[in-house]
Amino acid sequence: MNVIKNYPPKGWDEKTILHVVNLNLEWKENILNPEPKFRNLKSLKYDIEAVFTKFQEGNGVFVEEFWKEIKAQNLPYKRENKAAKILKRKKINNIHEYDFVNDVIVPYEQEGLINAEEVILLNEFIIEFENRKRK
């Protein structure tokens, strides 16, 4: 929470910061005290993915300070380059990767993290994933 308060992304006002802090507190409560139907490893993995999404996909001081704090606390999480893994594998494996690619494809291209050829490949992987889900 301190990272959100001390290093908010550019453009966030106090209302946005408070909203995100409250959202994270709600996630924490739901993770620590889940409803019985969500007391399983699959739900926990989904919650972890939700919490880490902005820090895996984002950039800037906010994100860098988050990963520094994770390392300082000796927590077992590392930032991963999901786009590189997906491109190497040539396939989107699950809904989390699908959502990730849809969320980052434009900003990653704009920031030069992926090139035009990789954008084409990722769009093909999106279509393939959607087709697999329809069947």
KOLTORDO-95183 format. One record per residue (C-alpha): residue number from 1; x, y negated, z negated; chain. Coordinates in Angstrom, 2 decimals, always signed. Each point is the difference from the previous one (the first is absolute). Layout:
r minu->NUM | px->X | py->Y | pz->Z | kolke->A
...
This chain:
r minu->1 | px->+0.00 | py->+0.00 | pz->+0.00 | kolke->A
r minu->2 | px->+2.88 | py->-2.35 | pz->-0.72 | kolke->A
r minu->3 | px->+1.20 | py->+0.23 | pz->+3.59 | kolke->A
r minu->4 | px->-3.44 | py->-1.07 | pz->+1.23 | kolke->A
r minu->5 | px->-0.08 | py->-2.90 | pz->-2.47 | kolke->A
r minu->6 | px->+3.63 | py->-1.09 | pz->+0.42 | kolke->A
r minu->7 | px->+0.49 | py->+0.59 | pz->+3.73 | kolke->A
r minu->8 | px->-3.40 | py->-0.25 | pz->+1.71 | kolke->A
r minu->9 | px->+0.00 | py->+0.12 | pz->+3.80 | kolke->A
r minu->10 | px->-0.04 | py->-3.35 | pz->+1.75 | kolke->A
r minu->11 | px->-3.48 | py->-1.46 | pz->+0.25 | kolke->A
r minu->12 | px->-1.40 | py->+1.73 | pz->-3.08 | kolke->A
r minu->13 | px->-1.76 | py->-2.38 | pz->-2.37 | kolke->A
r minu->14 | px->-0.72 | py->+0.66 | pz->-3.70 | kolke->A
r minu->15 | px->-3.39 | py->+1.51 | pz->+0.84 | kolke->A
r minu->16 | px->+1.57 | py->+2.52 | pz->+2.40 | kolke->A
r minu->17 | px->+2.73 | py->+0.89 | pz->-2.47 | kolke->A
r minu->18 | px->-2.57 | py->+0.57 | pz->-2.75 | kolke->A
r minu->19 | px->-2.13 | py->+2.13 | pz->+2.34 | kolke->A
r minu->20 | px->+2.97 | py->+2.22 | pz->+0.95 | kolke->A
r minu->21 | px->+1.11 | py->+0.33 | pz->-3.63 | kolke->A
r minu->22 | px->-3.53 | py->+1.01 | pz->-1.01 | kolke->A
r minu->23 | px->-0.23 | py->+2.45 | pz->+2.88 | kolke->A
r minu->24 | px->+3.26 | py->+1.62 | pz->-1.07 | kolke->A
r minu->25 | px->-1.19 | py->+0.21 | pz->-3.60 | kolke->A
r minu->26 | px->-3.18 | py->+1.69 | pz->+1.22 | kolke->A
r minu->27 | px->+2.07 | py->+2.49 | pz->+2.03 | kolke->A
r minu->28 | px->+2.15 | py->+0.67 | pz->-3.05 | kolke->A
r minu->29 | px->-3.07 | py->+0.72 | pz->-2.13 | kolke->A
r minu->30 | px->-1.48 | py->+2.28 | pz->+2.67 | kolke->A
r minu->31 | px->+3.27 | py->+1.89 | pz->+0.36 | kolke->A
r minu->32 | px->+0.50 | py->+0.44 | pz->-3.75 | kolke->A
r minu->33 | px->-3.66 | py->+0.83 | pz->-0.70 | kolke->A
r minu->34 | px->-1.53 | py->+1.39 | pz->+3.19 | kolke->A
r minu->35 | px->-3.53 | py->+1.25 | pz->+0.31 | kolke->A
r minu->36 | px->-0.08 | py->+3.81 | pz->-0.28 | kolke->A
r minu->37 | px->-0.46 | py->+0.47 | pz->+3.76 | kolke->A
r minu->38 | px->+3.21 | py->-2.01 | pz->+0.61 | kolke->A
r minu->39 | px->+2.17 | py->+1.82 | pz->-2.53 | kolke->A
r minu->40 | px->+2.10 | py->+1.80 | pz->+2.59 | kolke->A
r minu->41 | px->+3.31 | py->-0.35 | pz->+1.79 | kolke->A
r minu->42 | px->-1.59 | py->-0.98 | pz->+3.32 | kolke->A
r minu->43 | px->-1.75 | py->-2.97 | pz->-1.60 | kolke->A
r minu->44 | px->+3.15 | py->-1.02 | pz->-1.84 | kolke->A
r minu->45 | px->+2.01 | py->+0.04 | pz->+3.23 | kolke->A
r minu->46 | px->-2.67 | py->-2.13 | pz->+1.65 | kolke->A
r minu->47 | px->+0.16 | py->-2.51 | pz->-2.88 | kolke->A
r minu->48 | px->+3.79 | py->-0.15 | pz->+0.16 | kolke->A
r minu->49 | px->-0.22 | py->-0.68 | pz->+3.72 | kolke->A
r minu->50 | px->-2.49 | py->-2.82 | pz->-0.61 | kolke->A
r minu->51 | px->+2.20 | py->-1.63 | pz->-2.63 | kolke->A
r minu->52 | px->+3.16 | py->+0.20 | pz->+2.10 | kolke->A
r minu->53 | px->-1.46 | py->-0.97 | pz->+3.38 | kolke->A
r minu->54 | px->+0.66 | py->-3.74 | pz->-0.26 | kolke->A
r minu->55 | px->+3.56 | py->+0.68 | pz->-1.11 | kolke->A
r minu->56 | px->+0.72 | py->+2.56 | pz->+2.72 | kolke->A
r minu->57 | px->-1.50 | py->-2.13 | pz->+2.77 | kolke->A
r minu->58 | px->+0.80 | py->-3.51 | pz->-1.18 | kolke->A
r minu->59 | px->+3.09 | py->-2.13 | pz->-0.03 | kolke->A
r minu->60 | px->+1.42 | py->-3.06 | pz->-1.72 | kolke->A
r minu->61 | px->+1.14 | py->-0.81 | pz->-3.54 | kolke->A
r minu->62 | px->-3.17 | py->+1.50 | pz->-1.50 | kolke->A
r minu->63 | px->+0.76 | py->+3.42 | pz->+1.51 | kolke->A
r minu->64 | px->+3.76 | py->-0.11 | pz->-0.60 | kolke->A
r minu->65 | px->-0.48 | py->-0.90 | pz->-3.68 | kolke->A
r minu->66 | px->-2.49 | py->+2.84 | pz->-0.39 | kolke->A
r minu->67 | px->+2.53 | py->+2.56 | pz->+1.28 | kolke->A
r minu->68 | px->+2.73 | py->-1.49 | pz->-2.21 | kolke->A
r minu->69 | px->-2.29 | py->+0.47 | pz->-3.00 | kolke->A
r minu->70 | px->-0.81 | py->+3.58 | pz->+1.01 | kolke->A
r minu->71 | px->+3.74 | py->+0.73 | pz->+0.15 | kolke->A
r minu->72 | px->+0.72 | py->-1.83 | pz->-3.28 | kolke->A
r minu->73 | px->-2.70 | py->+2.05 | pz->-1.74 | kolke->A
r minu->74 | px->+1.52 | py->+3.23 | pz->+1.40 | kolke->A
r minu->75 | px->-3.34 | py->+1.00 | pz->+1.51 | kolke->A
r minu->76 | px->-0.04 | py->+2.86 | pz->+2.54 | kolke->A
r minu->77 | px->-1.24 | py->-2.04 | pz->+2.97 | kolke->A
r minu->78 | px->+1.88 | py->-1.27 | pz->+3.02 | kolke->A
r minu->79 | px->-0.96 | py->-2.24 | pz->+2.86 | kolke->A
r minu->80 | px->-0.41 | py->+2.03 | pz->+3.12 | kolke->A
r minu->81 | px->-0.02 | py->-0.97 | pz->+3.64 | kolke->A
r minu->82 | px->-3.20 | py->+1.77 | pz->+0.99 | kolke->A
r minu->83 | px->-0.01 | py->-1.40 | pz->+3.53 | kolke->A
r minu->84 | px->+3.42 | py->+1.54 | pz->+0.72 | kolke->A
r minu->85 | px->-1.15 | py->+3.36 | pz->-1.40 | kolke->A
r minu->86 | px->-3.16 | py->-0.03 | pz->+2.11 | kolke->A
r minu->87 | px->+1.91 | py->-0.98 | pz->+3.15 | kolke->A
r minu->88 | px->+2.59 | py->+2.73 | pz->-0.60 | kolke->A
r minu->89 | px->-2.71 | py->+2.62 | pz->-0.65 | kolke->A
r minu->90 | px->-2.09 | py->-1.27 | pz->+2.95 | kolke->A
r minu->91 | px->-3.23 | py->+0.47 | pz->-1.91 | kolke->A
r minu->92 | px->-2.25 | py->-1.61 | pz->-2.60 | kolke->A
r minu->93 | px->-0.64 | py->+2.68 | pz->-2.62 | kolke->A
r minu->94 | px->-2.76 | py->-1.43 | pz->-2.18 | kolke->A
r minu->95 | px->-2.39 | py->-2.85 | pz->-0.65 | kolke->A
r minu->96 | px->+2.58 | py->-1.85 | pz->-2.12 | kolke->A
r minu->97 | px->+2.46 | py->-0.07 | pz->+2.89 | kolke->A
r minu->98 | px->-2.80 | py->-0.92 | pz->+2.39 | kolke->A
r minu->99 | px->-1.01 | py->-2.95 | pz->-2.19 | kolke->A
r minu->100 | px->+3.64 | py->-0.98 | pz->-0.43 | kolke->A
r minu->101 | px->+0.68 | py->-0.08 | pz->+3.75 | kolke->A
r minu->102 | px->-3.16 | py->-1.99 | pz->+0.66 | kolke->A
r minu->103 | px->+0.95 | py->-2.49 | pz->-2.72 | kolke->A
r minu->104 | px->+3.61 | py->-0.56 | pz->+1.03 | kolke->A
r minu->105 | px->+0.24 | py->+0.47 | pz->+3.74 | kolke->A
r minu->106 | px->-0.54 | py->-3.68 | pz->+0.87 | kolke->A
r minu->107 | px->+2.05 | py->-1.59 | pz->-2.82 | kolke->A
r minu->108 | px->+2.82 | py->+2.52 | pz->+0.49 | kolke->A
r minu->109 | px->+0.18 | py->-0.87 | pz->+3.68 | kolke->A
r minu->110 | px->-0.13 | py->-3.73 | pz->-0.77 | kolke->A
r minu->111 | px->+2.78 | py->+0.37 | pz->-2.57 | kolke->A
r minu->112 | px->+2.13 | py->+2.10 | pz->+2.36 | kolke->A
r minu->113 | px->-0.16 | py->+3.11 | pz->-2.16 | kolke->A
r minu->114 | px->-1.33 | py->+1.99 | pz->+2.96 | kolke->A
r minu->115 | px->+0.38 | py->-0.64 | pz->+3.71 | kolke->A
r minu->116 | px->-2.57 | py->+0.03 | pz->+2.83 | kolke->A
r minu->117 | px->+0.74 | py->+3.64 | pz->+0.86 | kolke->A
r minu->118 | px->-0.60 | py->+1.04 | pz->-3.62 | kolke->A
r minu->119 | px->-3.27 | py->-1.96 | pz->-0.05 | kolke->A
r minu->120 | px->-1.17 | py->+2.01 | pz->+3.01 | kolke->A
r minu->121 | px->+0.98 | py->+3.26 | pz->-1.71 | kolke->A
r minu->122 | px->-1.73 | py->-0.94 | pz->-3.24 | kolke->A
r minu->123 | px->-3.17 | py->-0.89 | pz->+1.90 | kolke->A
r minu->124 | px->+0.15 | py->+3.41 | pz->+1.69 | kolke->A
r minu->125 | px->+0.38 | py->+1.66 | pz->-3.41 | kolke->A
r minu->126 | px->-3.03 | py->-1.94 | pz->-1.28 | kolke->A
r minu->127 | px->-2.12 | py->+1.27 | pz->+2.91 | kolke->A
r minu->128 | px->+1.23 | py->+3.58 | pz->-0.51 | kolke->A
r minu->129 | px->-0.83 | py->-0.18 | pz->-3.72 | kolke->A
r minu->130 | px->-3.49 | py->-1.39 | pz->+0.70 | kolke->A
r minu->131 | px->-0.60 | py->+2.77 | pz->+2.54 | kolke->A
r minu->132 | px->+1.07 | py->+2.68 | pz->-2.50 | kolke->A
r minu->133 | px->-2.35 | py->-1.46 | pz->-2.63 | kolke->A
r minu->134 | px->-2.97 | py->+0.05 | pz->+2.37 | kolke->A
r minu->135 | px->+0.36 | py->+3.72 | pz->+0.68 | kolke->A
